[in-house]
Amino acid sequence: AALFLASDDSSFIAGIDLCVDGGKAQI
């Protein structure tokens, strides 16, 4: 999730990350 936070281009990846992190990436 931290890697995604550093990349604004990974907007669509955020949806996948929050599913894997259990919604923690949404914060």
N, CA, C and O atoms as a GROMACS GRO file, in nm:
protein
  108
    1ALA      N    1   0.085  -0.120   0.000
    1ALA     CA    2   0.000   0.000   0.000
    1ALA      C    3   0.088   0.125   0.000
    1ALA      O    4   0.055   0.225  -0.064
    2ALA      N    5   0.198   0.119   0.071
    2ALA     CA    6   0.288   0.234   0.078
    2ALA      C    7   0.342   0.268  -0.060
    2ALA      O    8   0.359   0.385  -0.094
    3LEU      N    9   0.369   0.165  -0.139
    3LEU     CA   10   0.422   0.186  -0.273
    3LEU      C   11   0.318   0.258  -0.358
    3LEU      O   12   0.353   0.345  -0.439
    4PHE      N   13   0.192   0.222  -0.341
    4PHE     CA   14   0.083   0.286  -0.416
    4PHE      C   15   0.068   0.431  -0.374
    4PHE      O   16   0.042   0.518  -0.458
    5LEU      N   17   0.084   0.458  -0.247
    5LEU     CA   18   0.068   0.594  -0.197
    5LEU      C   19   0.172   0.686  -0.260
    5LEU      O   20   0.147   0.805  -0.279
    6ALA      N   21   0.288   0.631  -0.291
    6ALA     CA   22   0.395   0.711  -0.349
    6ALA      C   23   0.372   0.732  -0.498
    6ALA      O   24   0.438   0.815  -0.561
    7SER      N   25   0.277   0.656  -0.555
    7SER     CA   26   0.251   0.668  -0.699
    7SER      C   27   0.108   0.715  -0.724
    7SER      O   28   0.013   0.640  -0.702
    8ASP      N   29   0.093   0.839  -0.769
    8ASP     CA   30  -0.040   0.891  -0.798
    8ASP      C   31  -0.095   0.829  -0.926
    8ASP      O   32  -0.216   0.831  -0.949
    9ASP      N   33  -0.007   0.773  -1.007
    9ASP     CA   34  -0.050   0.712  -1.133
    9ASP      C   35  -0.118   0.578  -1.108
    9ASP      O   36  -0.185   0.525  -1.197
   10SER      N   37  -0.100   0.523  -0.990
   10SER     CA   38  -0.158   0.392  -0.960
   10SER      C   39  -0.296   0.408  -0.896
   10SER      O   40  -0.326   0.345  -0.795
   11SER      N   41  -0.380   0.491  -0.956
   11SER     CA   42  -0.513   0.514  -0.902
   11SER      C   43  -0.597   0.386  -0.908
   11SER      O   44  -0.666   0.352  -0.812
   12PHE      N   45  -0.589   0.316  -1.021
   12PHE     CA   46  -0.668   0.194  -1.036
   12PHE      C   47  -0.613   0.083  -0.948
   12PHE      O   48  -0.686  -0.008  -0.907
   13ILE      N   49  -0.483   0.090  -0.919
   13ILE     CA   50  -0.422  -0.011  -0.832
   13ILE      C   51  -0.471   0.006  -0.688
   13ILE      O   52  -0.470  -0.089  -0.610
   14ALA      N   53  -0.513   0.126  -0.653
   14ALA     CA   54  -0.561   0.155  -0.518
   14ALA      C   55  -0.678   0.064  -0.485
   14ALA      O   56  -0.690   0.014  -0.373
   15GLY      N   57  -0.765   0.041  -0.582
   15GLY     CA   58  -0.880  -0.046  -0.562
   15GLY      C   59  -0.837  -0.188  -0.531
   15GLY      O   60  -0.899  -0.256  -0.449
   16ILE      N   61  -0.730  -0.233  -0.596
   16ILE     CA   62  -0.681  -0.368  -0.572
   16ILE      C   63  -0.612  -0.375  -0.436
   16ILE      O   64  -0.626  -0.474  -0.364
   17ASP      N   65  -0.538  -0.269  -0.401
   17ASP     CA   66  -0.465  -0.266  -0.274
   17ASP      C   67  -0.560  -0.267  -0.155
   17ASP      O   68  -0.536  -0.338  -0.057
   18LEU      N   69  -0.667  -0.189  -0.163
   18LEU     CA   70  -0.758  -0.181  -0.049
   18LEU      C   71  -0.831  -0.314  -0.032
   18LEU      O   72  -0.875  -0.346   0.078
   19CYS      N   73  -0.845  -0.390  -0.140
   19CYS     CA   74  -0.908  -0.522  -0.130
   19CYS      C   75  -0.812  -0.619  -0.060
   19CYS      O   76  -0.855  -0.704   0.018
   20VAL      N   77  -0.684  -0.605  -0.089
   20VAL     CA   78  -0.585  -0.694  -0.029
   20VAL      C   79  -0.556  -0.653   0.116
   20VAL      O   80  -0.536  -0.738   0.203
   21ASP      N   81  -0.555  -0.523   0.139
   21ASP     CA   82  -0.526  -0.472   0.274
   21ASP      C   83  -0.650  -0.470   0.362
   21ASP      O   84  -0.643  -0.435   0.480
   22GLY      N   85  -0.763  -0.506   0.306
   22GLY     CA   86  -0.886  -0.507   0.384
   22GLY      C   87  -0.942  -0.367   0.402
   22GLY      O   88  -1.013  -0.340   0.499
   23GLY      N   89  -0.911  -0.276   0.308
   23GLY     CA   90  -0.965  -0.141   0.316
   23GLY      C   91  -0.870  -0.044   0.382
   23GLY      O   92  -0.899   0.076   0.392
   24LYS      N   93  -0.755  -0.093   0.428
   24LYS     CA   94  -0.660  -0.005   0.496
   24LYS      C   95  -0.600   0.096   0.398
   24LYS      O   96  -0.563   0.207   0.438
   25ALA      N   97  -0.592   0.058   0.270
   25ALA     CA   98  -0.534   0.147   0.169
   25ALA      C   99  -0.626   0.265   0.143
   25ALA      O  100  -0.584   0.366   0.086
   26GLN      N  101  -0.753   0.252   0.184
   26GLN     CA  102  -0.850   0.359   0.160
   26GLN      C  103  -0.818   0.482   0.245
   26GLN      O  104  -0.853   0.594   0.208
   27ILE      N  105  -0.752   0.460   0.357
   27ILE     CA  106  -0.720   0.572   0.447
   27ILE      C  107  -0.613   0.660   0.385
   27ILE      O  108  -0.572   0.759   0.446
   0.00000   0.00000   0.00000
